């Protein structure tokens, strides 16, 4: 077997006439997806996760915990004082004991994992009605969670993933008018052909997070119409007042126009992220950092709210650098997509890459990265 593997490796290395030659020594990685050698396939059609976006972490005891935002409307969720939680909801934990195949709430009814400082809960302090799009990161000892509250980014930290600090507001995140404060050009909100803007600046929306070298990297949307994606940093263990813009903002940008005004389906792929780029999920595989993100093109004529959602992929050798955007974006499904597909949740365990997302806008499935035939 060793001799056979060696022979195939040498043959692939020297054979220019075998351009598709692949030595498969284990499960495919995101490197293989990027190079066209692997594809995400449906593994579990319905995992039991609610449509609220998730971040799944495997705990030391082997249980899979999915941190999800959920409300009374979506899952019967209550806050720590027992009151129903308004939509879009707070962070609750759904647990799997079968290696991530199926999930159920840890408590009945599902209860916000963050206890309110007093009863009744106060939305501006406890954020129970919008702890939206939670993302988590840990470096083994320290944890960070970010979520959206009114387009602003909130940060909580923990040393065990269970007990969390109070929420801190990351400065210069949210939406605002230039009469209130100026903003960088990349944060400006431009014109959309089918919807009027009601503010001048945006830095926020559904965030992402990664911890490296005693630094918390927070990924966020910058501007609209056209959109970009950038990042801020906060020292691990420091104050949010010490935040800084990443040196290479924006990390990448969308195309600068909406595209064909009357088209919403196949053929509009280049324009899928014109309105916003947000919801970063960042993992490291081999020498690259990979990011899944949501691109929103925005409403078509006559539609009341955002539509045309896509899931994008980018990668880089450094967190704070220009990222390469995948040529095949959006991935998984064709435009116009659905409201759940762009909020993807990656779990890599024992070399196998799983993704939780919604392909139909109704259920959250688990996909598995498989070699192409």
Secondary structure as a PSIPRED ss2 file (coil, helix, strand):
# PSIPRED VFORMAT (PSIPRED V4.0)

   1 X C   1.000  0.000  0.000
   2 X H   0.000  1.000  0.000
   3 X H   0.000  1.000  0.000
   4 X H   0.000  1.000  0.000
   5 X H   0.000  1.000  0.000
   6 X H   0.000  1.000  0.000
   7 X H   0.000  1.000  0.000
   8 X H   0.000  1.000  0.000
   9 X H   0.000  1.000  0.000
  10 X H   0.000  1.000  0.000
  11 X H   0.000  1.000  0.000
  12 X H   0.000  1.000  0.000
  13 X H   0.000  1.000  0.000
  14 X H   0.000  1.000  0.000
  15 X C   1.000  0.000  0.000
  16 X C   1.000  0.000  0.000
  17 X C   1.000  0.000  0.000
  18 X C   1.000  0.000  0.000
  19 X C   1.000  0.000  0.000
  20 X C   1.000  0.000  0.000
  21 X C   1.000  0.000  0.000
  22 X C   1.000  0.000  0.000
  23 X C   1.000  0.000  0.000
  24 X C   1.000  0.000  0.000
  25 X C   1.000  0.000  0.000
  26 X C   1.000  0.000  0.000
  27 X C   1.000  0.000  0.000
  28 X C   1.000  0.000  0.000
  29 X C   1.000  0.000  0.000
  30 X H   0.000  1.000  0.000
  31 X H   0.000  1.000  0.000
  32 X H   0.000  1.000  0.000
  33 X H   0.000  1.000  0.000
  34 X H   0.000  1.000  0.000
  35 X C   1.000  0.000  0.000
  36 X C   1.000  0.000  0.000
  37 X C   1.000  0.000  0.000
  38 X E   0.000  0.000  1.000
  39 X E   0.000  0.000  1.000
  40 X E   0.000  0.000  1.000
  41 X E   0.000  0.000  1.000
  42 X E   0.000  0.000  1.000
  43 X E   0.000  0.000  1.000
  44 X E   0.000  0.000  1.000
  45 X C   1.000  0.000  0.000
  46 X C   1.000  0.000  0.000
  47 X C   1.000  0.000  0.000
  48 X C   1.000  0.000  0.000
  49 X C   1.000  0.000  0.000
  50 X C   1.000  0.000  0.000
  51 X C   1.000  0.000  0.000
  52 X C   1.000  0.000  0.000
  53 X C   1.000  0.000  0.000
  54 X E   0.000  0.000  1.000
  55 X E   0.000  0.000  1.000
  56 X E   0.000  0.000  1.000
  57 X E   0.000  0.000  1.000
  58 X E   0.000  0.000  1.000
  59 X C   1.000  0.000  0.000
  60 X C   1.000  0.000  0.000
  61 X C   1.000  0.000  0.000
  62 X C   1.000  0.000  0.000
  63 X C   1.000  0.000  0.000
  64 X E   0.000  0.000  1.000
  65 X E   0.000  0.000  1.000
  66 X E   0.000  0.000  1.000
  67 X E   0.000  0.000  1.000
  68 X E   0.000  0.000  1.000
  69 X E   0.000  0.000  1.000
  70 X E   0.000  0.000  1.000
  71 X C   1.000  0.000  0.000
  72 X H   0.000  1.000  0.000
  73 X H   0.000  1.000  0.000
  74 X H   0.000  1.000  0.000
  75 X H   0.000  1.000  0.000
  76 X C   1.000  0.000  0.000
  77 X C   1.000  0.000  0.000
  78 X E   0.000  0.000  1.000
  79 X C   1.000  0.000  0.000
  80 X C   1.000  0.000  0.000
  81 X C   1.000  0.000  0.000
  82 X C   1.000  0.000  0.000
  83 X C   1.000  0.000  0.000
  84 X E   0.000  0.000  1.000
  85 X C   1.000  0.000  0.000
  86 X C   1.000  0.000  0.000
  87 X C   1.000  0.000  0.000
  88 X C   1.000  0.000  0.000
  89 X E   0.000  0.000  1.000
  90 X E   0.000  0.000  1.000
  91 X E   0.000  0.000  1.000
  92 X E   0.000  0.000  1.000
  93 X E   0.000  0.000  1.000
  94 X E   0.000  0.000  1.000
  95 X E   0.000  0.000  1.000
  96 X E   0.000  0.000  1.000
  97 X C   1.000  0.000  0.000
  98 X C   1.000  0.000  0.000
  99 X C   1.000  0.000  0.000
 100 X C   1.000  0.000  0.000
 101 X C   1.000  0.000  0.000
 102 X C   1.000  0.000  0.000
 103 X C   1.000  0.000  0.000
 104 X E   0.000  0.000  1.000
 105 X E   0.000  0.000  1.000
 106 X C   1.000  0.000  0.000
 107 X C   1.000  0.000  0.000
 108 X C   1.000  0.000  0.000
 109 X C   1.000  0.000  0.000
 110 X C   1.000  0.000  0.000
 111 X E   0.000  0.000  1.000
 112 X C   1.000  0.000  0.000
 113 X C   1.000  0.000  0.000
 114 X C   1.000  0.000  0.000
 115 X C   1.000  0.000  0.000
 116 X C   1.000  0.000  0.000
 117 X C   1.000  0.000  0.000
 118 X C   1.000  0.000  0.000
 119 X C   1.000  0.000  0.000
 120 X C   1.000  0.000  0.000
 121 X C   1.000  0.000  0.000
 122 X C   1.000  0.000  0.000
 123 X H   0.000  1.000  0.000
 124 X H   0.000  1.000  0.000
 125 X H   0.000  1.000  0.000
 126 X H   0.000  1.000  0.000
 127 X C   1.000  0.000  0.000
 128 X C   1.000  0.000  0.000
 129 X C   1.000  0.000  0.000
 130 X E   0.000  0.000  1.000
 131 X C   1.000  0.000  0.000
 132 X E   0.000  0.000  1.000
 133 X E   0.000  0.000  1.000
 134 X E   0.000  0.000  1.000
 135 X E   0.000  0.000  1.000
 136 X E   0.000  0.000  1.000
 137 X E   0.000  0.000  1.000
 138 X E   0.000  0.000  1.000
 139 X C   1.000  0.000  0.000
 140 X C   1.000  0.000  0.000
 141 X C   1.000  0.000  0.000
 142 X C   1.000  0.000  0.000
 143 X E   0.000  0.000  1.000
 144 X E   0.000  0.000  1.000
 145 X E   0.000  0.000  1.000
 146 X E   0.000  0.000  1.000
 147 X E   0.000  0.000  1.000
 148 X E   0.000  0.000  1.000
 149 X E   0.000  0.000  1.000
 150 X C   1.000  0.000  0.000
 151 X C   1.000  0.000  0.000
 152 X E   0.000  0.000  1.000
 153 X E   0.000  0.000  1.000
 154 X E   0.000  0.000  1.000
 155 X E   0.000  0.000  1.000
 156 X E   0.000  0.000  1.000
 157 X E   0.000  0.000  1.000
 158 X E   0.000  0.000  1.000
 159 X C   1.000  0.000  0.000
 160 X C   1.000  0.000  0.000
 161 X C   1.000  0.000  0.000
 162 X C   1.000  0.000  0.000
 163 X C   1.000  0.000  0.000
 164 X E   0.000  0.000  1.000
 165 X C   1.000  0.000  0.000
 166 X C   1.000  0.000  0.000
 167 X C   1.000  0.000  0.000
 168 X E   0.000  0.000  1.000
 169 X E   0.000  0.000  1.000
 170 X C   1.000  0.000  0.000
 171 X C   1.000  0.000  0.000
 172 X C   1.000  0.000  0.000
 173 X C   1.000  0.000  0.000
 174 X E   0.000  0.000  1.000
 175 X E   0.000  0.000  1.000
 176 X E   0.000  0.000  1.000
 177 X C   1.000  0.000  0.000
 178 X C   1.000  0.000  0.000
 179 X C   1.000  0.000  0.000
 180 X C   1.000  0.000  0.000
 181 X C   1.000  0.000  0.000
 182 X C   1.000  0.000  0.000
 183 X C   1.000  0.000  0.000
 184 X C   1.000  0.000  0.000
 185 X H   0.000  1.000  0.000
 186 X H   0.000  1.000  0.000
 187 X H   0.000  1.000  0.000
 188 X E   0.000  0.000  1.000
 189 X E   0.000  0.000  1.000
 190 X C   1.000  0.000  0.000
 191 X C   1.000  0.000  0.000
 192 X E   0.000  0.000  1.000
 193 X C   1.000  0.000  0.000
 194 X C   1.000  0.000  0.000
 195 X E   0.000  0.000  1.000
 196 X C   1.000  0.000  0.000
 197 X C   1.000  0.000  0.000
 198 X C   1.000  0.000  0.000
 199 X C   1.000  0.000  0.000
 200 X C   1.000  0.000  0.000
 201 X E   0.000  0.000  1.000
 202 X E   0.000  0.000  1.000
 203 X E   0.000  0.000  1.000
 204 X E   0.000  0.000  1.000
 205 X E   0.000  0.000  1.000
 206 X E   0.000  0.000  1.000
 207 X E   0.000  0.000  1.000
 208 X E   0.000  0.000  1.000
 209 X E   0.000  0.000  1.000
 210 X E   0.000  0.000  1.000
 211 X E   0.000  0.000  1.000
 212 X E   0.000  0.000  1.000
 213 X C   1.000  0.000  0.000
 214 X C   1.000  0.000  0.000
 215 X E   0.000  0.000  1.000
 216 X E   0.000  0.000  1.000
 217 X E   0.000  0.000  1.000
 218 X E   0.000  0.000  1.000
 219 X E   0.000  0.000  1.000
 220 X E   0.000  0.000  1.000
 221 X E   0.000  0.000  1.000
 222 X E   0.000  0.000  1.000
 223 X C   1.000  0.000  0.000
 224 X E   0.000  0.000  1.000
 225 X C   1.000  0.000  0.000
 226 X C   1.000  0.000  0.000
 227 X C   1.000  0.000  0.000
 228 X E   0.000  0.000  1.000
 229 X E   0.000  0.000  1.000
 230 X E   0.000  0.000  1.000
 231 X E   0.000  0.000  1.000
 232 X E   0.000  0.000  1.000
 233 X E   0.000  0.000  1.000
 234 X E   0.000  0.000  1.000
 235 X E   0.000  0.000  1.000
 236 X C   1.000  0.000  0.000
 237 X C   1.000  0.000  0.000
 238 X C   1.000  0.000  0.000
 239 X C   1.000  0.000  0.000
 240 X H   0.000  1.000  0.000
 241 X H   0.000  1.000  0.000
 242 X H   0.000  1.000  0.000
 243 X C   1.000  0.000  0.000
 244 X E   0.000  0.000  1.000
 245 X E   0.000  0.000  1.000
 246 X C   1.000  0.000  0.000
 247 X C   1.000  0.000  0.000
 248 X C   1.000  0.000  0.000
 249 X C   1.000  0.000  0.000
 250 X C   1.000  0.000  0.000
 251 X C   1.000  0.000  0.000
 252 X E   0.000  0.000  1.000
 253 X E   0.000  0.000  1.000
 254 X C   1.000  0.000  0.000
 255 X C   1.000  0.000  0.000
 256 X C   1.000  0.000  0.000
 257 X C   1.000  0.000  0.000
 258 X C   1.000  0.000  0.000
 259 X C   1.000  0.000  0.000
 260 X C   1.000  0.000  0.000
 261 X C   1.000  0.000  0.000
 262 X C   1.000  0.000  0.000
 263 X C   1.000  0.000  0.000
 264 X C   1.000  0.000  0.000
 265 X C   1.000  0.000  0.000
 266 X C   1.000  0.000  0.000
 267 X C   1.000  0.000  0.000
 268 X C   1.000  0.000  0.000
 269 X H   0.000  1.000  0.000
 270 X H   0.000  1.000  0.000
 271 X H   0.000  1.000  0.000
 272 X C   1.000  0.000  0.000
 273 X C   1.000  0.000  0.000
 274 X C   1.000  0.000  0.000
 275 X C   1.000  0.000  0.000
 276 X E   0.000  0.000  1.000
 277 X E   0.000  0.000  1.000
 278 X E   0.000  0.000  1.000
 279 X E   0.000  0.000  1.000
 280 X E   0.000  0.000  1.000
 281 X E   0.000  0.000  1.000
 282 X E   0.000  0.000  1.000
 283 X E   0.000  0.000  1.000
 284 X E   0.000  0.000  1.000
 285 X E   0.000  0.000  1.000
 286 X C   1.000  0.000  0.000
 287 X C   1.000  0.000  0.000
 288 X E   0.000  0.000  1.000
 289 X E   0.000  0.000  1.000
 290 X E   0.000  0.000  1.000
 291 X E   0.000  0.000  1.000
 292 X E   0.000  0.000  1.000
 293 X E   0.000  0.000  1.000
 294 X E   0.000  0.000  1.000
 295 X E   0.000  0.000  1.000
 296 X E   0.000  0.000  1.000
 297 X C   1.000  0.000  0.000
 298 X C   1.000  0.000  0.000
 299 X C   1.000  0.000  0.000
 300 X C   1.000  0.000  0.000
 301 X C   1.000  0.000  0.000
 302 X C   1.000  0.000  0.000
 303 X C   1.000  0.000  0.000
 304 X C   1.000  0.000  0.000
 305 X C   1.000  0.000  0.000
 306 X C   1.000  0.000  0.000
 307 X C   1.000  0.000  0.000
 308 X C   1.000  0.000  0.000
 309 X E   0.000  0.000  1.000
 310 X E   0.000  0.000  1.000
 311 X E   0.000  0.000  1.000
 312 X E   0.000  0.000  1.000
 313 X E   0.000  0.000  1.000
 314 X E   0.000  0.000  1.000
 315 X E   0.000  0.000  1.000
 316 X E   0.000  0.000  1.000
 317 X C   1.000  0.000  0.000
 318 X C   1.000  0.000  0.000
 319 X C   1.000  0.000  0.000
 320 X C   1.000  0.000  0.000
 321 X C   1.000  0.000  0.000
 322 X C   1.000  0.000  0.000
 323 X C   1.000  0.000  0.000
 324 X E   0.000  0.000  1.000
 325 X E   0.000  0.000  1.000
 326 X C   1.000  0.000  0.000
 327 X C   1.000  0.000  0.000
 328 X C   1.000  0.000  0.000
 329 X C   1.000  0.000  0.000
 330 X C   1.000  0.000  0.000
 331 X E   0.000  0.000  1.000
 332 X C   1.000  0.000  0.000
 333 X C   1.000  0.000  0.000
 334 X C   1.000  0.000  0.000
 335 X C   1.000  0.000  0.000
 336 X C   1.000  0.000  0.000
 337 X C   1.000  0.000  0.000
 338 X C   1.000  0.000  0.000
 339 X C   1.000  0.000  0.000
 340 X C   1.000  0.000  0.000
 341 X C   1.000  0.000  0.000
 342 X C   1.000  0.000  0.000
 343 X C   1.000  0.000  0.000
 344 X C   1.000  0.000  0.000
 345 X E   0.000  0.000  1.000
 346 X E   0.000  0.000  1.000
 347 X E   0.000  0.000  1.000
 348 X E   0.000  0.000  1.000
 349 X E   0.000  0.000  1.000
 350 X C   1.000  0.000  0.000
 351 X C   1.000  0.000  0.000
 352 X E   0.000  0.000  1.000
 353 X E   0.000  0.000  1.000
 354 X E   0.000  0.000  1.000
 355 X E   0.000  0.000  1.000
 356 X E   0.000  0.000  1.000
 357 X E   0.000  0.000  1.000
 358 X C   1.000  0.000  0.000
 359 X C   1.000  0.000  0.000
 360 X C   1.000  0.000  0.000
 361 X C   1.000  0.000  0.000
 362 X C   1.000  0.000  0.000
 363 X C   1.000  0.000  0.000
 364 X C   1.000  0.000  0.000
 365 X E   0.000  0.000  1.000
 366 X E   0.000  0.000  1.000
 367 X E   0.000  0.000  1.000
 368 X E   0.000  0.000  1.000
 369 X E   0.000  0.000  1.000
 370 X E   0.000  0.000  1.000
 371 X E   0.000  0.000  1.000
 372 X C   1.000  0.000  0.000
 373 X C   1.000  0.000  0.000
